[in-house]
Amino acid sequence: MIIVLKPQASEKDANEILTKISSLGLKPLYMPGIERTVLGALGDERVLAQLHLDAYPMVDEIKPVLSPYKLVSRELQSHDSIVSIGGIKVGGGAFTVIAGPCSVESEEQLFGVSEMISKQGITLLRGGAFKPRTSPYSFQGLGLEGLKLLKAAREKYQLNIVSEIIDPNDAELMHDYIDCYQIGARNMQNFRLLEAVGKHSDKAVLLKRGISATIEELLLAAEYIINAGNPNVILCERGIRTFETATRNTLDLNAVAYLKEKSHLPVLVDPSHGTGVKSLINPLSRAAVAVGADGIIVETHLKPTEALSDGHQALNADDFATLMADIKPFIKAAGKSI
């Protein structure tokens, strides 16, 4: 339920209503605006009906939130959210590029990639210390040693770190090493994991869409994180599984436009996983800009042929430089800045 207060309503009026909402065990939301203050009440609809807020003289309008994903919906918040990753803004007219290797392999490898992306002006480094893999025999990541290398790269190259979390119990461990938790496609509906990162509101969360997840399921997964207390959620379209086998996944750019229409959260695109084909990353990145995405996340490696995971979809230094040069005119044409 959305409660729009009259322009002359004071903070005291708002607090009186918020107290009433809380007293019935509902979740109150306070959203002060320039012209109006908007309040929210989330919870059991039978209890919502008992509020009788239309009796308050400072209440101008009461509207139900019809979406099942209430906190991430534009029904609740019409303007775009801007999420910070270590001080770097995602959304709000910025086009963000996150780059780095699929997995952290060694200091030499990570520092080399860090230098590569820094030369292109990129300050957001992705790298997996914990790697969920389809096969138990594939490289699983360096774990804590990988986190230490990421922290060292952050300090040496002045970068902000995005790294995947796969276990709720690792949220505390990772907290001091990273600036953004990444939740991968395999864990999009690991609800205990969503709640665990939801408790760390000082960190951003990059939530990737599951390979078989609907858009509504992705938004409801984001709802779990925000409902747990962390509003700093970034959605990521990374391709879904379809009957098509020519590419690794089918990059659903429909979803990007739809998400931007239905949700106020920033939306990134992962053309590396979305295609699994290195030569397609560049054109799909440009398409991501055109369809309204707030940024991209791409895999890079100094020597893709020697990568321990996903080398076939990693860009080398020349490929990445070309990508950056090619997307900049599209970013400018979209009215955004990088």
N, C-alpha and C positions, 0 to 999 in steps of 0.2 A: 504494500500500500504506500502511495506517495501522498504526502500532505504538503500542499503549497500554502505558505502563510501570506498574509496581506503585507503590502510594502511597509506599513508602519509598525509591523510586529517587532518586538524587541527580543534580545537574547533571553531575557527572563521569561517571556511568553513561550519561546521555543523550549526552554528547559522544563517548563511546567508540563508541556505535552510529552517531552521525552521521558520525564519521570513517570507519567501515566503509562506510557508504552512499556517501560521497563518493569513496572509493578505487576504487569500481567504476564511476565516471563517472555515477552517478545524482544526481538533484537532492534534497538533504536538506531537510526542513522541521522546524522546532522550534516547538512550540505548547504552552508551559507553561500549565497551568490551576491553579485553586485547589486541586482535590483530586488531579488526576492530570496528568502530563505526557504529551502525545501527540506522536509523531514521524511524519514522512511520508517516503516514498521514491518518487520519480517517475522513470519512465524505461522502458527496454526490459524487457518482462515476462520475457524469457529471463534477463536479468541479475538481475532481482529474485528469481528463484527460487534464485539462487546465494548469497543473503545468509545464509540459515540463521539468522535472528535468534531463532528459538525456542530456540536453545541458550544465549542470554544469560539469566542468572538473574533479572534485573530486568524482563524482558519479560513482561507479563501476557497480552496478546492481540494477535494480528495479523489484520488484516482487509483484504481487497482493496478498492480503490476501483473500483466497476464503471462509474461514469459516464464517458463520453468527455471530459467537461469536469471535470477532477479538482480543480483549484485553486479553482474557483468553486462546487463542489458542497457541499451540506450533509453529504454523506458524510464529507468531510474536516473541515468546521467546522460544528457544529450551531447555534452562536449567530449572531445577526445581526451583520454588519459595520457599523461606523459610519465614514463617510467625511467628512473635513473639507474644506470649500471655504473657504480663507482663514480658518479658525477657526470657520466655521459648520458645525454637525454635520448630516449627512444620514443618516437611519436612526436606529435605537435609540429609537423613541418620538417622534421629532421629525417634524413635517410641514413640509416645505420648499417654499417658493414662489420660483421663479425667474421674473423678468419683464423685459421689455425689447423693443426693436424687432427685427424680423427682421434689418435691416442698419443699420449706422451710416451716417448720411447727412450730418450736419453737427454742429457743436458745439451750435447752438441746438436741434436736434432731440433730440440725445442728452442734453443737460443737462435739457431739458424733461421727457423721459421719466424721467430719474433722479430728478428732484424729485417727479414723480407717484408713483413706486413707493415712494419714501422716506416720503411722507406716509402710506402704508399700512403702514409698518413693515417693508418688504421691503428686504433688504440684499444680495440677489444679483441682479446686473444681467446680462442676456444681450444680446449684440449682435454681429452678424456684420461683421468687417472684411474677410474673404475669403468670397465667396459663390459656391458652385457652383450654377449655374443650368442648367435644361434647355435654354434657348435661349442661344446665344452672343451674342444681341443684347440680352439683359436686363442690368440693372445688376449688375455683378460685385463691388461693394464698393469701399471706399476703400483697402484694403490697409494699408500701414504708417501712413498718416495716420489711418485708422480706429482702429488700435491705440493711437496717441498720444491720440486723443480718449477712448478707453475708460479709459486710465490717468489722464487728467485728471479724468474723471467719478468714478473710484475715489477720488481724493484729495479732490475737492471735496465729495462726498456720502457718503464713508466706506462705499463699496460694495465688494463682491467681484465679480470679473468672470468670466463664462463666455463663451467665444468659440470659434467653429468653426475647426478646422485642416483644411486640405485637401491639404497637401503635407508629406511627411516632412521636407523641408529647412527648413520654417518653424518646427519645434519649438523650436530655439534662439532664433530671432528673437522668437517670441511669449512665451517663458518669463517675461520680466520685466514683461510687460504684462497678463498674465492670471492668474487663480487656478485656473481649470479649463479644460482642453482639451475642447471638444465635438467629437465625431466624428459626422457626420451620416449619414443613411440611405444616401446614395450611396456613402459610403466605409467602410461597416461591415466590408467584407471586403477593404479595402486593407491587406494584411498588413504591408507595410513601414511604413505610417502607424501601425498598431497597435503595432508594435515601437518606433517612434520615441518615441511618448508613454509607452511602457512604461519607457523609460530615465529618465524624469523623475518619480521617486517622490515628490518634494515637491509635486507638483501632482495635483489630482483629474482624473479623466477621465469625462465624461458620454458614454456610448456609446449611440447611438440605433439602434433596430432597422431594418434595411433593409426596403423596401416589399414585397419578395418573400422575405424571409428567414424560415426556420423559427426556432422558439424555440431549438432545439439549435444552430443556426448562430450565433445571437446569443450564446449562452453560450460557444461555442467562440471567438468573436471576443474576448470578455472574457478568455478563457483566454490568448490571445496576449499581451494587455497585462500580465497578472499574471505570466505566465511570463517576460516580459522584465524584471521587477523592480519593477513598480508595482502595489501591491495596492489602490490607491484608485480603484476603478472603481464607477461608478453606472450601472445599466442604465436605459434609457428606451424605453417603448412609445409609438410615435408614429403608429400606424395602418399597416395593410398594404393592398396593392392586391387588391381582390376584384372579382367581377362587378357589384357595386353601384356605381352612378354618382350616386346622389342626394347623396352626400357625397364630399369629396375623397378620403378614405381610409376604411377601416373600422377604428375604434379597437378593438383586440382586448383587451378587459378580461379575457378568459380567461387571456391570457398573463401578466397581472400576478399573478393568484392562483397560476398555475402556477410562475412564476419565484420567487415568495416561498416556495413549497413546496420547490423543487429547489435554490435557490441562497441563499447567505447575503448576497449583495450587495444594497444598497438599490435600489429600483425607483421611478422617476418615471414620470409620464404626461404626454404632450404633447397636450392636447385641441385645441390650435390646428391643428396639422398633421393630427391624427387625424380631425378633422371637416372642417376648411376652411370651417366655417360659424360665424360669430360668435355667433349666438344659441344654438348647441349647446355652446359652451365651458363655460358655467356649469353646466348639468345634468351634463355628462360629467365636470367637475371634482369635483362632489359624488359621482358614481358612483366616481371614482378613489379618493376617500377611503374609501368603503364597501367597496371590493374589496381594500383593504389596501395601497394605494400609499404610498410614503414622501414623496410630494410631487408637485408639478406644475410644468411650465414653460410659460408662456403668453406670447404676443406682445402687446405694448402699443405704442401710438403716440398722440401728442397729436392728430394729424390723420390718421387712417387713410386718408381719401380722397386724401391727398397723398403717401402712403408710396410709396417706390420699389420695394418688393417686399412681397408678401403683405398688402397693406392690407385686403383683404376679410376676413381672419381676425384682425385686430388689434383689441384692446379700447382704447377711449378712456378718459379719466380716470373718467368716470361709470360706464362698464361695469366697469372694474377695481375701483372701490370697491364696486360691487354684488356682484361675484364674491367679494371678500374677506369681505364681511358675510355672504354666503350660505353659504360653506363652513365658517365657524368653528364653527357648531353641530355640523356633521358631524364635524369634527376632534375636538371635545370628546367627542362620542358614541363615537368610535373609540378613545378613551383616549389620544389623542396631543395634543401641544401645538405651537403654531406659533411 
